[in-house]
Amino acid sequence: MTDLATLLRARLGLAEPVPMPFERGEVVAEDGYTRERIAYRGLEGDVIPAFLFTPADRQPAGGVAVFHQHNGEFHFGKSEVAGLVGSPFQAFGPALARKGLVVLAPDAVSFEDRRAGVTGVEPDTYDWLQHYNALNYRLIDGDTLMRKTLDDAQRAVSVLRQLPGMDPRRVGVAGHSYGGYTVLYHAALDQRCRFACISGAVCSIGTRRRAGTGFTLFEAVPGLAKILDTHDVLAAIGPRPTMVVSGTEDKYSRDADQVVAKVAGDFITALRLDRGHALEQERFDAMVDWIAGRAFEPPPR
C-alpha cells in the first residue's frame, strides 16, 4: 500500500527537498538573541524573505521553522513571529531563541513582503484579493497553492539544516492556525521534520463541512477529501514527536480530541483547553516549552 506522503506528493507534483542557498542581510542585536533578515528563492524563482533568530553567546540546541498565522492580516507575516507587530502570543522567534533554538520565520505567499506590489506591515485594500489570486492563478494552470506552500516549507527546513553547527536531527516545525495547517501537511510529507507543533489547525473535514467552517485556500486541492482526512495526515507524522494544541471553543479545532483519538501511537502530546482560536499566555508558554524540550532531547539515532 502506498503511504500517504508518497501518494500526496505524487498528487501535488511536489518535488523532493533541495539544498537551499540564501542571502544574508541586516542583523539586529536584541536581548538574548539576534534577528537577521535573510532571503532565498522559491520554485517559481520568487524571493522568500524571512527572519532568522539566533541565540546570543551560546551554541544552539536545534532549530525550528515557525510558520505564521493568517488572521485576515495579510500585512503581517514574519514580523508577527518576531514580536514586532500583532499579537504578543505569536512572537515565537524571540521566545524560542532565548531558549537556545535557531528560529526561521518566512513570509508565506501573499503575506507581508510577499504581497504583489506592496511590502511592509501596513494593510493594502487588495490584500485579500492577492491571496485569493495566489490560489486561482495556479489552479487555471493545473497547479495548486498547496504545492507552492509545502515547497516553500521544505525550503525553510533546508535552510535551517544547512546552517553551520546545526544538528539536522534537532530541526522541527511549528505554527498556529494557517501556520498550523502548513505544519500538519508539511511534517507529514517531509521526514526531515524531527518534531512538529500544530496549534489551532486539527479538525476533521466532515466536522468543518457540517459546521460551515472555512478551509484554507492552500487546501483547495481537487479530490483531496477523497484520499485523506485530518487523522490520516496527523498519523503520517508519527512516530516523530508531535504536539496538538486546541481550544474547545475554536471552530478550527472543534473535534481535535476525536481526531487525535483516531491516531494510533503515543507520539502525540495533546493540550486542549476551554479557549477560543487566538492564543493566550498559557498555550503560548506550553508550546514554547514543548518545542524547546524536543530540541534538547537526545536526538534519535
N, C-alpha and C positions, 0 to 999 in steps of 0.2 A: 504493500500500500504506500502510495506517495505521501510523504509528510507534508504538513501544511505549509512550511516555509518554502519547500520546493514548488508546491502547487501554486502558491500565491505569487512567488517570484516569476514563474512562467506566465501566469495570467496577466501580470502587470508589465512584463517585459523588463523587469528590474535586474540590472546587471549586478555582478558581484562587486564588492568594495574594491577601491583602487587606492594606491598611495596618493597623498594629498599635500602637495607643496602649498605654502601660504606666505603671504607678505605681512611683515610686522610693521606696526605703526606707533602712534603716540602711547607712551607709558605714563600712568598717573600713580603716584605712591599714595596709598590710603593707610588707615590704621590696621596693621596686621597683614596687609596684602598689597599687591599691585594690580592695577587694571590696565590691560593693554588692548588697543584696538588692532585687530588683525583682519585679513580678508583672504578668501580663497575662491576658486572657480567652481561653478556648478556644471552639471552635464550639458546645459544649453549654452555654456560659455559665459553665463551670468556671474556677477560678483556676489559673493555671500559675505556680508560684513558680520563681524562677531566681536564680542569682548572675551578676553582671556584673563582669568583671575588666577594669580599665583601667590601662595603663602609667602610671607616675608620671613627671611632668616631661618628657614627650615626646609628639610628635604620633604617634598610632597609624599603623602601616603598613597595617593592614587589620583584618579581623575574622573570627572563626571560631566557629561554633556547635559545641560539643562535647557529644555525647550519651553519657550514662554507660552503664556495663556493667550486667549482670544479676547474675551470680554467686550467685544464690539469696539475695541480701541485699536484700530489698525496703525495708529501713530506710535504705539508702544510695542516694543519687542525686547531686544537685548537690554535696553536701558531700564526696563522694569525689573529684570533679573538682577541688574546692577544696583538697584535701590535708588536710582536717580529720579525716577518718576513712578507714579501709580501706587499700588498697594505695597506697604512695607512687608506684607506676608508673601510677596513674590520675590523678595530680594535674596534669593538663594546663593547668588555669586559671592557676596561678602561673607555671609554666614558660613558657607562651606569652605571658603578659602581660609578663613580664620581657624577652621577645624583641621586644616592641613591638607586639603584637596586642591588640585588644579581644577578649575571650572571653565568650561567653554559654553558661551551663550550666544548662539547665532540668531539673526533675524530670520523669521520664516518668510516664505514668498508672500509678497504684498503687504508686509508689515514694516513699520519704521523706515529704515533706509533702503528697503527693497520695494517701495511703492513706485509706481510709474510717474516719473517727473517730479516727485516730491520726496524730500528727505527730512530728517529731524524728528522731533517729538511733538509737533503741532498738528492737529487734525486737519484734514482736507475734505471738502464737500464730496468728492468722488471716491473716498477711501473704500467704501463698501462695494462700489462698482468694480474697482480694480481687483478686489478679492474674488468677486463673482466671475470676472473675466479670466482670472488665473485658472479657474476650472474650465470655463466654456471654450476658451481658445484652444485648450488641449483636447477637449472632447471632440471638437469638429475635425481634429487631425487624427482621431482614433487613439489618442493618448489619455492619460489621467493625471489629475493633480496628486493622487496618492503616489504614483511612481516618482514624480518630482520630489515630493515631500520626503519620502523614505530614502531616496538617493541623497538628498541634502543631509539627512540624518546620518547616513553611513559616512559621509564625508567628514562630518563633525567628529565622529569617533575615530576616523583615520587620523585626523589632525592630532587629537589627544594622544593616541598610541605612538605617534612619531616624535613627540616631544622628548628632548634629552632627559634621560634618567627615569622616564615613565615606565612603570611595570604594566604591560598590557593586560595582565591578569587581574588588575585592580581598577579597570575602567568600566564605568557603567553609565546609565542614562536615567533622567528624572524629568518629570513635568506635571503640571496641573492643567486640567481642562483640555484645551486644544493641544497643549504640550503633553498632557497625559495620554491622549489618543495617539499622538505621534510615538510616544514611548511604547505603548501597548503593541502597536503593529511593528515598529522598528525592532524591538527586542525579540519579538517572535521570529523575525526574519534574519537577524544578524547575531550569530553566536558569539561574536566578539564582545557583545554587551554582557559583562560578567555579573551585573545586577541591574535591577530595574525598579524604579519607584514611580507608581502610577496613582495620580490623585484626580478625583472628580471626573473619571472617564471610564468606569466599568459599569455597564448596564446592557442587558440583553437586547438584541434587535427587536424582538417581539414586544417587549415592555415599552421600548421607546416608540414603536408604532402605535400601540394602544393608547399611550398617554399623549400622543401628539408632540413628542419631544423631537426637536430638530436633530439632524445629522450634520457633522462637519462636512464641508464641501469636499475635502480630500477623500472622504469615504464614498463619494459618488462614483462607484465603480460598477458598471453594468454586470448584473448577475452575482454580485458579492454575497448577498444573503443566501444564495443557493449553495454556496460552497462552505460557508462557515457561520458561526455565531460567536459572540464575545468569549464564551468559555473555551472555545477551540483555540482562539488566539492566545488567551491567557495561559492555557495548558502548554502551548508550544514554547513558552519561555522557560518552563521547568526543565531541569531541576535547578536552574540558576536562581539565586535568592531574589524574591520579588515582594515588594510592599504594595498593598492595595489600600488606599485611603479613601474613605467615602463618608457622606453625610446622609442621614435618614431623610432629611428634607430636601435633598439635592436631586432634581429630576434627572440629572446625568449619572446619578449613582443609585437610582431608585431601588434596584434589586441587586446591588453589588454583592450583598451577603449570599444571595442564592447562586449567583454566578460563581463566586469563589467556592461554594459548597459542591459545585459540579466538577471541580477540578481535582483530580487525584494527586496526592503527594503533599508533603509538608514544607514545600519551598516557599509558600506564601505567608507573609506576615500581614494580617488584616487589621486595620484600625477603622472602626465605624463609630461615629459619634452622632448625637442628635443635633445636627447642624445643617446649614444650607450649603450652597455651592462654593461661595467665597471662603477662602482660607482665613483662619484666625490664628492666634498665637499658639494654641495647643497643638493643632495639626502641623503647623509650620515647624515648631520645635521638634515634634516627633519625627517628621520627615528628615530634618537636618541630622538629628542624632542617628537615625537608622542608616542613612546614606554614609555618614562618616564611619559608622561601625563596620559597614561592609568593606570600606576601603582599608581599614586597619586589621581586618581578619587575615589569618594566614591564607595566602592565595591557593586555589586548587592546583593540584599537580597536572 
